[in-house]
Amino acid sequence: MENTGFLLPLVVLLNFVAAFSAESPNITTDQLALVALKAHVTHDPQNILATNWSTTTSVCNWIGVTCRSDHQRIVTLNLSDMGLVGTIPPHLGNLSFLTQLNIRNNNFQGSLPMQLANLSSLQYINFGNNNFVGEIPSWFDSFTQLQRLSLYSNNFSGIIPSSLGSLSKLKELFLYDNDLKGQIPVTIGNLSKLKLLDLRQNQLSGKIPTSLFKCQELEDLILSNNALEGSVPQEIGNLTKVNNLFFSSNNLTGDFIFFNP
């Protein structure tokens, strides 16, 4: 009969470590999330991840990574302009202290994993100029601290989710150059801190909701190159801080259809 006296406590210890890691995320959790991301990158033309993202060095020293001052958690991930090709793994949702996520100007593809909803500390998201597909997820309302959301120049389709209207701290929203359809959500009018809204070059239809003009902090409102119709609401006069109104290439009537981007 085999001696299992040693194996049993070892199994218990491993289970304890696994449980502790799951309940108490730390810098190792964050490193594993980035290792998973690296594994989902199929082309790294500058060999940045291949040569710099090594488990033999601290993850806080990896290119594109910024950690807290105590080096215990990652707070910023900036992989912009690297020409990366790949997909976003669900593991990225384990970066629970992340405040900035910037992967613009790459070639990430596929849909966004639901696990990203765990990143409730995010203040800045830039997924612009990639090849993401599918609908803009309704769970974006999990980003309660979000101030800037950039999803421009992708292949997002479907409607603009009304849940975006619950992002009470949002100041800038860039959704231009996608394949979005349907009407502009009435709930956008709830974004009292919104300064910039750019929805151009989609297939948005229907009338401009009057609630939009409740966003009295708006400085730039860009709706050109859609299929919007009807007259421009008189409530546009509420936008006393606006600098730029771009409504051209729609089916609108009124004095503002001649503003060009």
Phi, psi and omega in degrees: 000133183288151178275110181258008182298326179277323185294322184298309178296330178294317178298317179299317180297316180296320177295323179294316180297317180297317180294318180297318180296321181291324184274335185233078179301146180214194183297332176293320175302315181294318179298317179297325177296319180286328174297321177294319177298315178302321180291337179268000175269118184266345178213126182231080192300333179264002180055030182290310181290322183298322185261330186261325182278080182246136180289356177277351177240161180297135179301335180290347178260001180287145178300132178090356185249133172234131180253166171299163182299333178273003177060028181262336179213152176277133180246339180222136173230115182234103179245028184292150171061034180255354180069023183288143175241133178163198179231165180265120181280156179298336182301336182297339177291354178275355179278066194288351176258005184294130177250338179224131179227111185231111177232027184297157176059052172227201178226048174287143188231179177081193181260167181273127181292142183300335183296342177297340178299343179287349185274063188287353179268357184299132175250339186218124175232128174226104175253017187297149175057057171230203180229039177293147182233174179091183180280153171293122188295141177292338181284005173298343178291355175288341184273069189291344180262002189293132178247334179219128179233118182238111178237019187294156174054056171231202177238034177295140182232183181080201184264165170282119185295135180295339181297340177299337181291352179266001181277080192295342181261001186293131180247331183222132181227113182246107178238014187291158175061056172229203179235044184280139182235180178083192185267159172291125184299137177300330184293345176302331178296349178279350185276080189292342181260002185294127179250333182220129177229117182235106182242013186297162175057051170232202176234039181292142185228182180082189182270156173289121182292136179297335180299335180302329184275008168279347179279077190283358174270357183301132175247331180225122179233112189237108183237009187295159177059055172227201178235036180291149184221173180089186181270156176285122184303143179298337180297353176302336178295346178287344184274075186284346181257002187291139177250328184224126174236116181239105184239004189294164178058049170230193176246038184275156172242152181125181188280350190258004183287350185264004175285129184249144177287000000 
